[in-house]
Amino acid sequence: MQNPRLASRYAKSLVDLALEQSQLEPAYADMKLLASIANTNPDVVNLLKSPIIKADKKNKILAAILTGQVSALTSSFITLLVNKGRESVLPEIAHAFIDQYQAIKHIHKVKITTAQPLDQASLAALTQHIQDSFPGQALDIVTEVKESLIGGFLLETGNQLFDGSVSRSLEELRKNFSGNAYVPAIH
């Protein structure tokens, strides 16, 4: 994140306005859409960050992309950001909004990273086990694939990380062998 404080402040303003207008759920859906667009489409992010493209042109392009997909509140908010020259922070604002929404709704974000995509049965079993660890609380489970883990998985929630990956186990073995005084002498 380039400017988490600024993003957090704008996100808080949008959260407050959405709560005041009873539009929190539509605004949340809009911010999830914007975060998804920012994560999957680097051209949109480059457009937002471009100092060459004028604000009115950015407004037209964003309106063309988002018309019918976002609420009037979110559309007005985006226009305000562009007019104030803060559009480059929009992806960060979307993520900050999602975090603040989840804090308000007491939703815990859980990220599962595996070496290969999980099948539905494995994901369901893992989700149930995680849900049992957080009784009575809502979870937002996100999965990611990272082949460098070789096998196993990483589980992140809040400030906790459980690393059950094969790559970590191999790294620990390497450290144990490199610290063994007898191994270098065997040559």
Secondary structure, 3 states (H helix, E strand, C coil): CCCHHHHHHHHHHHHHHHHHCCCHHHHHHHHHHHHHHHHHCHHHHHHHHCCCCCHHHHHHHHHHHHCCCCCHHHHHHHHHHHHHCCHHHHHHHHHHHHHHHHHHCCEEEEEEEECCCCCHHHHHHHHHHHHHHCCCCEEEEEEEECHHHCCCEEEEECCEEEECCHHHHHHHHHHHHHCCCHHHHCC
